[in-house]
Amino acid sequence: MTFDTAHWQARLDALREENHMPGLSLAVLADGEIHELASGVLHRGIGNPVTTDAVFQVGSVTKIHTATLIMMLVDQGRLDLDAPVAEVLPDFRVADPEATKTITVRMLLNHTSGLSGDHHIDTGRGDDAVAEYVRSCADLRQDCPPGIVVSYCQSGYIILGRIIEVVTGQTYDAALREMLIEPLGLTHTVTLPEEVLRFPNAMSHLGQAGALPEVAPAWNPLTRAQVPGGGGLCATAADIVRLAKLHLDGGVAPDGTRLLGEPIVAAMQQREIEVPDKWTVSSDAWGLGWTLYDWNGAFGYGHDGSAIGQHSYLRVAPEAGVIIVLHDNGGDTPFTHGHPIYHRLFSELLRDLAGIDMPEDFAPPAQPPRVDIAPYLGIYRRAGIKITIGDGPAGHTATYEFVDGMDGLAPPLHMELVPVTDTVFAGRANAAESWLPVVFSTLPDGSVYCYIGVRAAPKVA
């Protein structure tokens, strides 16, 4: 199907206006050609328009850059995927001595390390930022045992960034530039704030659903150490398409140079672990870096990214040779601003260009089932987070609080829960927001976990 530029520009403009989004950037690979569209403004206070050469913060889409670098080192025989991290990083330590010995590179890639994923610490802006971050992980606790369940882990990808530095002898930024940015011709992909100013760039905006968000107090409050996991890399939508096209093309760069062996490319797209929460990032399973999708029988892969006030969505439909990337610059979570635009636009694009029907957006059924929530009532804790599941005359409830070192980061979120299945509930604080999946999973040993945001919290009381 030919890409109808005028039609999709009109849809992009309409969805942006309907959802009160300041700016959007879209790039689509179809029929072997990259099509680029832009809509809105980069900064509401200034009013400068979004252009296709503008860079956005891509958030955790950066994890695909990091995973690709790791797998290039594996392909070159310089790294063993199943080696304990402590063998590669002799100074690697976490709070649990057994986890220190058993966590492998593979577990970091597929989010099964069990490490607390939201360890935030400012280790400065120097070239040793990632190394200092890994040293700071000596007190990092386990949210669940290694190798057992998937639990999304930002910390794990920063540790992978340090592995890249140690194996290559370069900073993460330099290795990324030499191994991927330059070979793929990613002229608008940068990792340092001072590099961003070379290009038109998106300002972050924060606010609630149903109104235009306001300019954020800071463009990016995250530290340099966060870059390998998604804390500062900026790129155009088209540059993210070019990165994904390396995988679509079996590891071959545009100039014919092979950067990844075909078996390695295929391995990254194989199911490593099933995901109990199949809705927060539209995931069906995780591969080695890639989030994997089952679109009503059609296979796809990609990744989502959220910075503070910016979001990115990457989807690849390999059978049709279609790649879609969307950037936005408004909202504080995927559940307020960007998510409805993503789902509606990608549903239409995949249907038109690839003949794929995406599953419906997450929501409870019109007639919710009767569910016994008693086994799941109680308190769940992971580092910095407390989740309380309750039941009363008004119905099932969930309270999500920031505690300990993250206390005061945001007000508690109180949600009414509506059953979807006997283990899946839909929650939201008010009618203006999208539904948030709240998922329960029970291990063979009887341990119960609550998933919110694809992160597992064990039941403690």
Phi, psi and omega in degrees: 000130180289140179284118181268095186300315182298318180297313185286332173295318178297320179293319179299314179298316183294315181294324178297314182292318181297327186256012174056047180259131178299309185211152178221146172227131185232135172227136183226128170268118178212138183056033177078006183236142177269123178253131185239133180226154179216154182207141174087206186238153177280331186212117183295330181287334182256322178086013179289134188287152171289131174239161185291345177264010179279140179263143177239157170287126186263358177057224187286358168303335176303334179300335176288323173300312182295315180298321179296317178299315179300315182288334172295319179293323175297315181297328180277359181077016183264354184210138177260121184300327183257016175284141171301139180303324182296338176284331180273322179243092185303335181265011179289126177217140167233175189298324182270115182300324180292319177296322177305320183279332192254340180295128182251169176301317180301318181298324177293319181294319185259014173064035177246016180292335183079356180294147171300124191271350188246051178273109182245124179209140180272110179254021174088182184250009181282172180294348179264012186300315182290319178299317179293324177299313181297322176297327181287351181280003182300334179255010183288126185270166174269132169276335176202164183295151179297141171075012186256306183228160174278134173210115188306131192222099174298318182303321182298324181283334173290322175297320174300322177300322178291323176301317178301317181297316183292317182291322183271340185075018181234167169292160177305315183300316181291319179296318178299316181296314184288322188270332184233309187299310182288313179299329181267358180067039181274078188289344182238046174231121183220159183241345184249141183305322182294338177281332182299325185293353175289342189234160165303137185219149184277132172273146178283149176227145181232147178170185180256159180299147176096000179207158177295130178286160180262159178301131182291154179293338179219144180294315180205104181278357182283159187266168182299325181298337183283350187305313182299335178264351178121042183243028179169346179296134180237143182200160169285162176299322182294325178293326176292322174301317181295322176297313180295328181295332174304318180284321177298326181270015175073022176098008183259130178285166181303330181273007179094354179288133177274118178261333179222139175290148180303319178300325179291317177302314180296320181298324180295336183261004179275148179295121175261321185205136176286152182246115178301320176271098185265014189237326186303314176242027178059026189273144171254327179197173176243140172258211177269080183105312184284141162277134184252143185236146170243099181269079180051046177100346177264133183275141174210166175215162182172207178190152173254159175217136176229119168262191177277095179092012173217150181220154176222148180224127180235127177224139178236126173252091192295323182296327181267352182067034183247134173232136179231133176226130177234132172247144169224165182230040179212140175108161182256338176218164177295351184267001182247301187252298191289328190300314180299323178295313180305308188294317181291315183292315182291325176301316181290317180295314181294324177294317184286319188265336186232358181066027184254135174256109175292149173301156177299154177297152185294130177194155177288157178290160179300325177242089183299145178288158172278127186228140173272105183273356185309318181297343185252357179294142178138199185245135179240138182227135163226171187305118177085354186229137173234127179242126179245121178257122183234172179212136181202190181302329181276351179121189181284144181222157173223136174239126183247116185235146170270128184226179178054232183292345179257008180302131178088357181299323178202157178295155176302146178255119180254126184230143166273138184254136177243126181296139172250312171224190180285349178235355184240131179231154176249130181229150170200151184278329177207166188291347182279347184261159172288161179286138180255124177290133172236112193238138179247141181223136181243126180280163179305331180277003178094353178296136182249136179235147173246127178258123167226125184069031179062018179247133186267130175239125181285149176285129183241348180199000000 
